[in-house]
Amino acid sequence: MNITRPERFNNARKLAPTDVNAYLRDLNGVRHSSTAEMLRQLGIK
């Protein structure tokens, strides 16, 4: 997978601290994810 829109990284500065993606938050030590689940979360499958 390639980064196709690097200019969108700057949009992260506009996110409110309460704008949290639960899937990504939980990957920080709460649970694990399969490759299939990751692809679903990314909208690839």
CHARMM internal coordinates of N, CA and C (Angstrom, degrees):
IC EDIT
DIST 1 N 1 CA 1.4367
DIST 1 CA 1 C 1.5271
ANGL 1 N 1 CA 1 C 108.19
DIST 1 C 2 N 1.2966
ANGL 1 CA 1 C 2 N 116.07
DIHE 1 N 1 CA 1 C 2 N 138.12
DIST 2 N 2 CA 1.4586
ANGL 1 C 2 N 2 CA 121.52
DIHE 1 CA 1 C 2 N 2 CA -179.93
DIST 2 CA 2 C 1.5194
ANGL 2 N 2 CA 2 C 110.94
DIHE 1 C 2 N 2 CA 2 C -111.52
DIST 2 C 3 N 1.2880
ANGL 2 CA 2 C 3 N 116.28
DIHE 2 N 2 CA 2 C 3 N 153.47
DIST 3 N 3 CA 1.4596
ANGL 2 C 3 N 3 CA 120.72
DIHE 2 CA 2 C 3 N 3 CA 171.67
DIST 3 CA 3 C 1.5203
ANGL 3 N 3 CA 3 C 106.46
DIHE 2 C 3 N 3 CA 3 C -80.96
DIST 3 C 4 N 1.3247
ANGL 3 CA 3 C 4 N 115.22
DIHE 3 N 3 CA 3 C 4 N 115.85
DIST 4 N 4 CA 1.4675
ANGL 3 C 4 N 4 CA 118.96
DIHE 3 CA 3 C 4 N 4 CA -175.27
DIST 4 CA 4 C 1.5239
ANGL 4 N 4 CA 4 C 113.28
DIHE 3 C 4 N 4 CA 4 C -103.96
DIST 4 C 5 N 1.3180
ANGL 4 CA 4 C 5 N 118.46
DIHE 4 N 4 CA 4 C 5 N -16.58
DIST 5 N 5 CA 1.4624
ANGL 4 C 5 N 5 CA 121.38
DIHE 4 CA 4 C 5 N 5 CA -179.25
DIST 5 CA 5 C 1.5291
ANGL 5 N 5 CA 5 C 110.45
DIHE 4 C 5 N 5 CA 5 C -133.95
DIST 5 C 6 N 1.3301
ANGL 5 CA 5 C 6 N 118.82
DIHE 5 N 5 CA 5 C 6 N 65.10
DIST 6 N 6 CA 1.4663
ANGL 5 C 6 N 6 CA 120.47
DIHE 5 CA 5 C 6 N 6 CA -176.69
DIST 6 CA 6 C 1.5266
ANGL 6 N 6 CA 6 C 113.23
DIHE 5 C 6 N 6 CA 6 C -60.75
DIST 6 C 7 N 1.3145
ANGL 6 CA 6 C 7 N 117.47
DIHE 6 N 6 CA 6 C 7 N -23.26
DIST 7 N 7 CA 1.4696
ANGL 6 C 7 N 7 CA 119.90
DIHE 6 CA 6 C 7 N 7 CA 179.44
DIST 7 CA 7 C 1.5263
ANGL 7 N 7 CA 7 C 111.40
DIHE 6 C 7 N 7 CA 7 C -64.50
DIST 7 C 8 N 1.3074
ANGL 7 CA 7 C 8 N 117.68
DIHE 7 N 7 CA 7 C 8 N -18.95
DIST 8 N 8 CA 1.4678
ANGL 7 C 8 N 8 CA 120.77
DIHE 7 CA 7 C 8 N 8 CA 179.53
DIST 8 CA 8 C 1.5199
ANGL 8 N 8 CA 8 C 112.77
DIHE 7 C 8 N 8 CA 8 C -76.16
DIST 8 C 9 N 1.3173
ANGL 8 CA 8 C 9 N 118.11
DIHE 8 N 8 CA 8 C 9 N -13.63
DIST 9 N 9 CA 1.4620
ANGL 8 C 9 N 9 CA 120.14
DIHE 8 CA 8 C 9 N 9 CA 177.78
DIST 9 CA 9 C 1.5241
ANGL 9 N 9 CA 9 C 110.86
DIHE 8 C 9 N 9 CA 9 C -58.14
DIST 9 C 10 N 1.3170
ANGL 9 CA 9 C 10 N 117.19
DIHE 9 N 9 CA 9 C 10 N -33.06
DIST 10 N 10 CA 1.4608
ANGL 9 C 10 N 10 CA 120.66
DIHE 9 CA 9 C 10 N 10 CA 179.75
DIST 10 CA 10 C 1.5241
ANGL 10 N 10 CA 10 C 111.95
DIHE 9 C 10 N 10 CA 10 C -64.33
DIST 10 C 11 N 1.3283
ANGL 10 CA 10 C 11 N 118.27
DIHE 10 N 10 CA 10 C 11 N -20.88
DIST 11 N 11 CA 1.4588
ANGL 10 C 11 N 11 CA 120.75
DIHE 10 CA 10 C 11 N 11 CA 178.70
DIST 11 CA 11 C 1.5185
ANGL 11 N 11 CA 11 C 112.25
DIHE 10 C 11 N 11 CA 11 C -65.31
DIST 11 C 12 N 1.3086
ANGL 11 CA 11 C 12 N 117.91
DIHE 11 N 11 CA 11 C 12 N -20.62
DIST 12 N 12 CA 1.4669
ANGL 11 C 12 N 12 CA 121.20
DIHE 11 CA 11 C 12 N 12 CA 179.45
DIST 12 CA 12 C 1.5186
ANGL 12 N 12 CA 12 C 111.20
DIHE 11 C 12 N 12 CA 12 C -60.52
DIST 12 C 13 N 1.3078
ANGL 12 CA 12 C 13 N 116.99
DIHE 12 N 12 CA 12 C 13 N -29.08
DIST 13 N 13 CA 1.4718
ANGL 12 C 13 N 13 CA 120.15
DIHE 12 CA 12 C 13 N 13 CA 179.10
DIST 13 CA 13 C 1.5189
ANGL 13 N 13 CA 13 C 111.88
DIHE 12 C 13 N 13 CA 13 C -66.44
DIST 13 C 14 N 1.3201
ANGL 13 CA 13 C 14 N 117.52
DIHE 13 N 13 CA 13 C 14 N -21.95
DIST 14 N 14 CA 1.4640
ANGL 13 C 14 N 14 CA 122.15
DIHE 13 CA 13 C 14 N 14 CA -177.23
DIST 14 CA 14 C 1.5257
ANGL 14 N 14 CA 14 C 112.69
DIHE 13 C 14 N 14 CA 14 C -87.29
DIST 14 C 15 N 1.3352
ANGL 14 CA 14 C 15 N 117.43
DIHE 14 N 14 CA 14 C 15 N -8.76
DIST 15 N 15 CA 1.4619
ANGL 14 C 15 N 15 CA 120.41
DIHE 14 CA 14 C 15 N 15 CA -177.77
DIST 15 CA 15 C 1.5209
ANGL 15 N 15 CA 15 C 110.70
DIHE 14 C 15 N 15 CA 15 C -73.75
DIST 15 C 16 N 1.3089
ANGL 15 CA 15 C 16 N 114.50
DIHE 15 N 15 CA 15 C 16 N 138.08
DIST 16 N 16 CA 1.4628
ANGL 15 C 16 N 16 CA 119.74
DIHE 15 CA 15 C 16 N 16 CA 175.28
DIST 16 CA 16 C 1.5343
ANGL 16 N 16 CA 16 C 108.66
DIHE 15 C 16 N 16 CA 16 C -75.51
DIST 16 C 17 N 1.3233
ANGL 16 CA 16 C 17 N 117.85
DIHE 16 N 16 CA 16 C 17 N 151.47
DIST 17 N 17 CA 1.4709
ANGL 16 C 17 N 17 CA 120.12
DIHE 16 CA 16 C 17 N 17 CA 178.73
DIST 17 CA 17 C 1.5222
ANGL 17 N 17 CA 17 C 112.91
DIHE 16 C 17 N 17 CA 17 C -59.39
DIST 17 C 18 N 1.3073
ANGL 17 CA 17 C 18 N 117.27
DIHE 17 N 17 CA 17 C 18 N -22.62
DIST 18 N 18 CA 1.4636
ANGL 17 C 18 N 18 CA 121.20
DIHE 17 CA 17 C 18 N 18 CA -179.99
DIST 18 CA 18 C 1.5227
ANGL 18 N 18 CA 18 C 112.49
DIHE 17 C 18 N 18 CA 18 C -88.90
DIST 18 C 19 N 1.3261
ANGL 18 CA 18 C 19 N 118.29
DIHE 18 N 18 CA 18 C 19 N -4.77
DIST 19 N 19 CA 1.4623
ANGL 18 C 19 N 19 CA 122.48
DIHE 18 CA 18 C 19 N 19 CA 179.84
DIST 19 CA 19 C 1.5216
ANGL 19 N 19 CA 19 C 108.32
DIHE 18 C 19 N 19 CA 19 C -86.10
DIST 19 C 20 N 1.3409
ANGL 19 CA 19 C 20 N 115.75
DIHE 19 N 19 CA 19 C 20 N 85.98
DIST 20 N 20 CA 1.4592
ANGL 19 C 20 N 20 CA 122.03
DIHE 19 CA 19 C 20 N 20 CA -171.48
DIST 20 CA 20 C 1.5258
ANGL 20 N 20 CA 20 C 110.03
DIHE 19 C 20 N 20 CA 20 C -113.54
DIST 20 C 21 N 1.3147
ANGL 20 CA 20 C 21 N 116.45
DIHE 20 N 20 CA 20 C 21 N 135.78
DIST 21 N 21 CA 1.4531
ANGL 20 C 21 N 21 CA 121.82
DIHE 20 CA 20 C 21 N 21 CA 172.75
DIST 21 CA 21 C 1.5255
ANGL 21 N 21 CA 21 C 107.02
DIHE 20 C 21 N 21 CA 21 C -88.15
DIST 21 C 22 N 1.3268
ANGL 21 CA 21 C 22 N 116.68
DIHE 21 N 21 CA 21 C 22 N 113.22
DIST 22 N 22 CA 1.4667
ANGL 21 C 22 N 22 CA 121.43
DIHE 21 CA 21 C 22 N 22 CA -175.02
DIST 22 CA 22 C 1.5270
ANGL 22 N 22 CA 22 C 111.95
DIHE 21 C 22 N 22 CA 22 C -60.87
DIST 22 C 23 N 1.3211
ANGL 22 CA 22 C 23 N 117.43
DIHE 22 N 22 CA 22 C 23 N -38.02
DIST 23 N 23 CA 1.4708
ANGL 22 C 23 N 23 CA 120.49
DIHE 22 CA 22 C 23 N 23 CA 179.45
DIST 23 CA 23 C 1.5281
ANGL 23 N 23 CA 23 C 110.24
DIHE 22 C 23 N 23 CA 23 C -60.30
DIST 23 C 24 N 1.3201
ANGL 23 CA 23 C 24 N 117.24
DIHE 23 N 23 CA 23 C 24 N -50.08
DIST 24 N 24 CA 1.4671
ANGL 23 C 24 N 24 CA 120.19
DIHE 23 CA 23 C 24 N 24 CA -179.70
DIST 24 CA 24 C 1.5254
ANGL 24 N 24 CA 24 C 111.43
DIHE 23 C 24 N 24 CA 24 C -67.01
DIST 24 C 25 N 1.3275
ANGL 24 CA 24 C 25 N 116.99
DIHE 24 N 24 CA 24 C 25 N -39.35
DIST 25 N 25 CA 1.4691
ANGL 24 C 25 N 25 CA 120.64
DIHE 24 CA 24 C 25 N 25 CA 178.88
DIST 25 CA 25 C 1.5201
ANGL 25 N 25 CA 25 C 110.12
DIHE 24 C 25 N 25 CA 25 C -58.69
DIST 25 C 26 N 1.3302
ANGL 25 CA 25 C 26 N 117.27
DIHE 25 N 25 CA 25 C 26 N -45.52
DIST 26 N 26 CA 1.4574
ANGL 25 C 26 N 26 CA 120.77
DIHE 25 CA 25 C 26 N 26 CA -176.72
DIST 26 CA 26 C 1.5242
ANGL 26 N 26 CA 26 C 113.32
DIHE 25 C 26 N 26 CA 26 C -69.40
DIST 26 C 27 N 1.3163
ANGL 26 CA 26 C 27 N 117.95
DIHE 26 N 26 CA 26 C 27 N -22.08
DIST 27 N 27 CA 1.4623
ANGL 26 C 27 N 27 CA 120.09
DIHE 26 CA 26 C 27 N 27 CA 177.44
DIST 27 CA 27 C 1.5318
ANGL 27 N 27 CA 27 C 111.65
DIHE 26 C 27 N 27 CA 27 C -69.96
DIST 27 C 28 N 1.3127
ANGL 27 CA 27 C 28 N 116.02
DIHE 27 N 27 CA 27 C 28 N -13.61
DIST 28 N 28 CA 1.4592
ANGL 27 C 28 N 28 CA 121.12
DIHE 27 CA 27 C 28 N 28 CA 179.87
DIST 28 CA 28 C 1.5306
ANGL 28 N 28 CA 28 C 110.20
DIHE 27 C 28 N 28 CA 28 C -84.68
DIST 28 C 29 N 1.3323
ANGL 28 CA 28 C 29 N 115.82
DIHE 28 N 28 CA 28 C 29 N 62.03
DIST 29 N 29 CA 1.4518
ANGL 28 C 29 N 29 CA 121.06
DIHE 28 CA 28 C 29 N 29 CA 174.08
DIST 29 CA 29 C 1.5133
ANGL 29 N 29 CA 29 C 116.05
DIHE 28 C 29 N 29 CA 29 C 91.75
DIST 29 C 30 N 1.3360
ANGL 29 CA 29 C 30 N 118.77
DIHE 29 N 29 CA 29 C 30 N -6.27
DIST 30 N 30 CA 1.4605
ANGL 29 C 30 N 30 CA 120.48
DIHE 29 CA 29 C 30 N 30 CA -179.03
DIST 30 CA 30 C 1.5175
ANGL 30 N 30 CA 30 C 110.94
DIHE 29 C 30 N 30 CA 30 C -86.80
DIST 30 C 31 N 1.3211
ANGL 30 CA 30 C 31 N 116.75
DIHE 30 N 30 CA 30 C 31 N -42.47
DIST 31 N 31 CA 1.4626
ANGL 30 C 31 N 31 CA 120.49
DIHE 30 CA 30 C 31 N 31 CA -179.10
DIST 31 CA 31 C 1.5178
ANGL 31 N 31 CA 31 C 110.06
DIHE 30 C 31 N 31 CA 31 C -156.78
DIST 31 C 32 N 1.3267
ANGL 31 CA 31 C 32 N 114.81
DIHE 31 N 31 CA 31 C 32 N 172.33
DIST 32 N 32 CA 1.4597
ANGL 31 C 32 N 32 CA 122.19
DIHE 31 CA 31 C 32 N 32 CA 177.75
DIST 32 CA 32 C 1.5191
ANGL 32 N 32 CA 32 C 109.02
DIHE 31 C 32 N 32 CA 32 C -106.35
DIST 32 C 33 N 1.3091
ANGL 32 CA 32 C 33 N 116.26
DIHE 32 N 32 CA 32 C 33 N 164.99
DIST 33 N 33 CA 1.4561
ANGL 32 C 33 N 33 CA 121.41
DIHE 32 CA 32 C 33 N 33 CA 179.17
DIST 33 CA 33 C 1.5215
ANGL 33 N 33 CA 33 C 109.42
DIHE 32 C 33 N 33 CA 33 C -133.30
DIST 33 C 34 N 1.3156
ANGL 33 CA 33 C 34 N 115.17
DIHE 33 N 33 CA 33 C 34 N 147.16
DIST 34 N 34 CA 1.4596
ANGL 33 C 34 N 34 CA 119.75
DIHE 33 CA 33 C 34 N 34 CA 175.75
DIST 34 CA 34 C 1.5264
ANGL 34 N 34 CA 34 C 109.17
DIHE 33 C 34 N 34 CA 34 C -86.89
DIST 34 C 35 N 1.3022
ANGL 34 CA 34 C 35 N 115.79
DIHE 34 N 34 CA 34 C 35 N 164.31
DIST 35 N 35 CA 1.4643
ANGL 34 C 35 N 35 CA 120.20
DIHE 34 CA 34 C 35 N 35 CA 176.09
DIST 35 CA 35 C 1.5211
ANGL 35 N 35 CA 35 C 110.00
DIHE 34 C 35 N 35 CA 35 C -61.65
DIST 35 C 36 N 1.3359
ANGL 35 CA 35 C 36 N 117.31
DIHE 35 N 35 CA 35 C 36 N -39.92
DIST 36 N 36 CA 1.4624
ANGL 35 C 36 N 36 CA 120.87
DIHE 35 CA 35 C 36 N 36 CA 179.79
DIST 36 CA 36 C 1.5271
ANGL 36 N 36 CA 36 C 110.84
DIHE 35 C 36 N 36 CA 36 C -61.56
DIST 36 C 37 N 1.3297
ANGL 36 CA 36 C 37 N 117.12
DIHE 36 N 36 CA 36 C 37 N -42.43
DIST 37 N 37 CA 1.4655
ANGL 36 C 37 N 37 CA 119.90
DIHE 36 CA 36 C 37 N 37 CA 179.23
DIST 37 CA 37 C 1.5310
ANGL 37 N 37 CA 37 C 110.54
DIHE 36 C 37 N 37 CA 37 C -65.89
DIST 37 C 38 N 1.3231
ANGL 37 CA 37 C 38 N 117.16
DIHE 37 N 37 CA 37 C 38 N -41.75
DIST 38 N 38 CA 1.4553
ANGL 37 C 38 N 38 CA 120.74
DIHE 37 CA 37 C 38 N 38 CA 178.89
DIST 38 CA 38 C 1.5216
ANGL 38 N 38 CA 38 C 110.59
DIHE 37 C 38 N 38 CA 38 C -58.75
DIST 38 C 39 N 1.3381
ANGL 38 CA 38 C 39 N 116.50
DIHE 38 N 38 CA 38 C 39 N -44.90
DIST 39 N 39 CA 1.4626
ANGL 38 C 39 N 39 CA 120.28
DIHE 38 CA 38 C 39 N 39 CA -179.97
DIST 39 CA 39 C 1.5278
ANGL 39 N 39 CA 39 C 111.19
DIHE 38 C 39 N 39 CA 39 C -62.93
DIST 39 C 40 N 1.3324
ANGL 39 CA 39 C 40 N 116.94
DIHE 39 N 39 CA 39 C 40 N -38.48
DIST 40 N 40 CA 1.4831
ANGL 39 C 40 N 40 CA 120.09
DIHE 39 CA 39 C 40 N 40 CA 176.27
DIST 40 CA 40 C 1.5208
ANGL 40 N 40 CA 40 C 110.45
DIHE 39 C 40 N 40 CA 40 C -63.23
DIST 40 C 41 N 1.3229
ANGL 40 CA 40 C 41 N 116.61
DIHE 40 N 40 CA 40 C 41 N -43.38
DIST 41 N 41 CA 1.4550
ANGL 40 C 41 N 41 CA 120.42
DIHE 40 CA 40 C 41 N 41 CA -179.50
DIST 41 CA 41 C 1.5269
ANGL 41 N 41 CA 41 C 111.76
DIHE 40 C 41 N 41 CA 41 C -62.81
DIST 41 C 42 N 1.3187
ANGL 41 CA 41 C 42 N 116.10
DIHE 41 N 41 CA 41 C 42 N -32.17
DIST 42 N 42 CA 1.4640
ANGL 41 C 42 N 42 CA 121.44
DIHE 41 CA 41 C 42 N 42 CA 178.94
DIST 42 CA 42 C 1.5188
ANGL 42 N 42 CA 42 C 112.80
DIHE 41 C 42 N 42 CA 42 C -83.41
DIST 42 C 43 N 1.3259
ANGL 42 CA 42 C 43 N 116.04
DIHE 42 N 42 CA 42 C 43 N -6.62
DIST 43 N 43 CA 1.4621
ANGL 42 C 43 N 43 CA 120.23
DIHE 42 CA 42 C 43 N 43 CA -179.57
DIST 43 CA 43 C 1.5004
ANGL 43 N 43 CA 43 C 113.35
DIHE 42 C 43 N 43 CA 43 C 77.58
DIST 43 C 44 N 1.3307
ANGL 43 CA 43 C 44 N 116.83
DIHE 43 N 43 CA 43 C 44 N 21.27
DIST 44 N 44 CA 1.4702
ANGL 43 C 44 N 44 CA 120.71
DIHE 43 CA 43 C 44 N 44 CA -178.29
DIST 44 CA 44 C 1.5150
ANGL 44 N 44 CA 44 C 110.51
DIHE 43 C 44 N 44 CA 44 C -89.74
DIST 44 C 45 N 1.3274
ANGL 44 CA 44 C 45 N 118.94
DIHE 44 N 44 CA 44 C 45 N -32.77
DIST 45 N 45 CA 1.4713
ANGL 44 C 45 N 45 CA 122.29
DIHE 44 CA 44 C 45 N 45 CA 179.11
DIST 45 CA 45 C 1.4950
ANGL 45 N 45 CA 45 C 109.80
DIHE 44 C 45 N 45 CA 45 C -135.50
END
COOR INIT
IC SEED 1 N 1 CA 1 C
IC BUILD
